[in-house]
Amino acid sequence: VNKAFTARMVDQLSPRIEQIAHALVDRAAPQRRLDVIEDFALPLAIDVIGELLGMGERDHHRLRAWSRVLVAPSASHSRNEAKTAKLRRVMEDFVGYLQRLCEQRRRTPQRDLISSLLAVEDAGDYLSQEELYSMVLLIVVVGHETSVHLIGNAVYNLLLRQDLWSYLRQNPAKIPPYVEELIRFDGPVERATMRFAAEDIVLHGHTIRRGDAVSLVLAAAHRDLAAFACPHQLEMERTDNRHLGFGLGVHYCLGAPLARIEARVAIETLLQRIGAPHLAVPTAELRWHTNPILHGLRRLPIRWE
């Protein structure tokens, strides 16, 4: 899949991401109020995924509706039959849409990810239909949630540090390093998904047996004194930032280049368009999601003069 999801493809999206971001700010400009999550980061992430997959703009609202259900906690453990049935209907609707889209791209390939995934080949091996649909679903779910909370956490920390807001507004070239430091300091992925030990291993005097479940807390690794100087501080000048926010090795995040561009463009747009924003509610009223893997705010309302 790496052969299809190339940095070049992502770079080509950059101008369109900027258009989407500015259009979202345009909507809020007359009121000078904006919920960074609901009015900006969420529609930005969904529209970018829609553009990446080659969905028509008129179908983006369908993607938003699907994603809200698909990223919710799994209904498989719920006794609520109505929720389970709704999830099943949404999944069937989504897969049906993908089938039609794939059929169109087989007949007439475009410069989008669906076309590239249909064509990608490695040593004579192609993605099966199940693998293709699973990969697209993964991109929608993971690309949606993590990008939204990366942008939300980045803006939240800038609101707490107005000096940083002013500094980045005057030095936009420093936005990419800020994004990297933010991923380490207050990233959207708090833990990795569950891992299982492949063999017995002794770690700090404790034996982990083959097959044992292991929860890797990335947020703890990012505050490790042995790895980072002053880990509990947001340091703009940090140079050796070897964070694990995008994973490592074979588990490295497929969408890392896209996440970085989305975050840069989002922050840059808000810095350009909004002078000196403030939280529109007391900090104590902000609520965080309780998902044990993801770390992000439910809402982030701001206002400006």
N, C-alpha and C positions, 0 to 999 in steps of 0.2 A: 504493500500500500504506500510505502514511502516513495516509490517511483511515481505514483500518481499525485500524492499530496506534496508538491514541490514548493520550495521557497519562491520560485519564479511565479507560480500560480498565485500565491498569497500576495506577493508584491504587486501584481497586477490589480488586486482588489483595493489597494491603498486609496486611490482617488475616490472610488465609490464609497469607501468607509467614511472619508472626510465629508462627502456630500450628505450622507445619512446623518452623521453627527451634527452638522450645522443645521439641517432641516429640523431635527428634534429640538435644538435650542431655539430656533425661530418660533416654534409653537409656544414655547414658554416665555419668550422675551416680553410680550406685552404685559403679562401678569408679574414678571420678575420673581416668579416662584417656580420651583422645579423639584420633583422627587427624583433624585439621582438614580434610584433603583427602577421605579415603575415607569417614569417618563423618559428615561435616557438610556441607562445601561441595558435594561431588558429588551426594549425594542431594537436597540443598536445590535445587540448580540444575535437576536433572532433574524433580523434583516440581513446581517452579514452571512449567517449560515445559509439563508435562502439564496443569496447571490452566489455563494460558493458552490452550492449544489446545482445551481442552474434552474431554480424554481422561478416561475413568473412572479412579478411583484404583487400581482393580485392574489397570489396564493400564500403570501407571507402571513396573512392573518390566520390562515388555517394552520400554519406551522406554529404560530404562537399558541393557538388553542391546543394542538396536539402536545406541545412541549410542556405546558402547564400540568397536564395529566401524567405524561411520561416521566417527568422528573420528581413527581410527588413520591412519598414513601410507598414502597411496594404494597399492592393490595393483596398479594399472595398470602400474607400472614394475617389478613384482616378477616373478621367474621361478617363484615358488612357486605352482603351479597350485591347490593346496588353499586357499591364502589368497584367491586371486582368485575361486574358486568360492564360498567362504564369503561374501565381500563381495557377490557377485551374489545369493546366496540371501537375505541380510539386506535388500538393497535391494528385492528383489521382495516380500518379506514386509512391509516398511515401506510400500511403495507400495500394496500390496493393502489394508493396514489403512487408509491414507488414503482410498482409494476408498470403502470401506464407511462411514467416518466422514463423508465429504463427502456421500454419498447420504443419510445420516441427517439431516445438517444442512440439506440442501435441502428435505427433507420437513418437518422441525421445527427451525427456527433456534433457537439458544440465545444466551446472552450470552457468547460466546467468540470467539477470533480466527478460527477456521475459518469460523464463520457470517459474521463481518464480511468476511473475504476473499472469500467467495462472493458477497457482496452489493455490495462496493465497485465504484464505477463512476466513470470520469473522462471527460467529454465523449463519452459513449456507448460507451466502451471498457471491457471487463471483462477480468479475468485469464483467460488460457487455462488449461486443465487442467495443461499442462506448467509454466506460470509459477507456478501455485498450488502444485504439488508442490515445485518448486524453491525457492520462498520458504519453505515449511514446513521443508524440509530445511536450508536456510540458518539458520533460527531455531534448529533443534535443535542443529546442529553448532557454530555460532558462539556461540549463547547459552549452550551447555553449557560449552565450554572456557574462554571468556573470563571468565565469571562465577566459575567454580571458582577460577581463578588470581588473579582480583582479590581474592576473599575470602582465599585462602591467603597471598598476598603481604602483604595488609593485616595479617593476624594475625601473620605472621612478623616484620614490622617492629615491631609492638607488643611482641613477646616480646624483641626486642633492646633496646627502650626501655621498661623498666618504668615510668619516669616518665610516659610517654605513656599507658600502660595506665591508670594511676591518674588521670591528668588527664582522659581521656575518660570514665572511669567516673563521675567527679564532674561532668563537663560534657558530657552526651550531645548537647547542641545543637551541639557542635563536631565530631561525627562526620561530617556531610556535607562540611565543609571538609577534614577529614582524608582522606576518600575521594578528593577531587579532587587533593590534594597527593600522595597515594600513587600515583594513576594517572600523574602526571608523574614522580615519583621512582623508582618501581619497578613500573610498570604491567604488565599481562598481555600486551599486544601490543607486541612489540619492533620489528617492522617491518610496513609495509603489505604487502599482496599485490603481486605484480609489476605495474609500470606500463610503458607503452611511449610513447615520445615521439611526439606528434602532428605535430610540426614540428621543424625544426632550431632549436637554441637554444644560446647561449653562456653558460656558467655558470662564474664564477670563472676565466675564461680557457680553459676546456675546452669543446669543441664536442660537443654531444650531437646525433646525427643522427636524423632522422625514422625511427621504427621501432626505435630502440635500446631495449633493456630497461633499466629504471631501478629500482633497489632503494631505497626510501625508509626510512631507519632512524629511526623515531620516537623511540627511546630516545636517540639522539644529539641530535635536535632538542630534547628535554626537558632536556638538559644544556648548552644553548647559552648562553654567557655574555652574548651580545648580547640574549637574550630574557628571561633569568631572573637575578636576583641570587642569589649563592651556590647555583648549580644542583645542586651535589653534596651538598647538605644537605637533610634532611627538615624543612621549616619549617612549623609549624602556623599561623603568622600570615601566611603568604603571601597577598596580596590579589589581585594581578594574575596569576592562574594561567591563562594562555591555552594550556593543553596541547592536544595533538593526539590524545589517547587515544581519542576517539570520531570521529576523522576531521574533515573540514571540507567545507562546501558541499554539493554533490550527493552526496558520499560520506559524509555525516554518518551515524553509526550509528543505525539504526532502533530498536535496543533500548536506547539510552542511558538513558531514564527507568527502564526495568526494571532495568538493571544497577545504577543508583544506589540504587534502593530495596532490591534484594537485598543489596548490600554494607552499606548502613546497618542494615538489620534484622539481618543476620548478626552484625555487630560489636556492635551494641547488645545482642543476646541473650547473646553470650559475655561481655560486660562485666558484665551483670546477674547471670548465673548462675555465673560462675567467678571466684573471688576473686583469687588471684595465681598464674597458671599458669607453668609452666616447660617447656622442651623436655624430652621424655622420652628423648632420645638426644643425644650430643654434636653440636654444630653441624657438625663435619667429616663426620659420617655422612649428612647430608642430601644428597639428589641432586636435580638440576634436570633437567627435560625438555630434550632436545637439538633440539626443533623450532625451526627458524631464525626462525619468525614469533612463536611464543608463548613467554612467559617465566613459568615456574611450577615449583613443587616437585612431585615425585612423591608424597611423603608429608610430613606435618607432625605427628608425634605429640607430644602435650602431656600433662602431668599436673598435678594441683593437690591441695592438702591438704583 
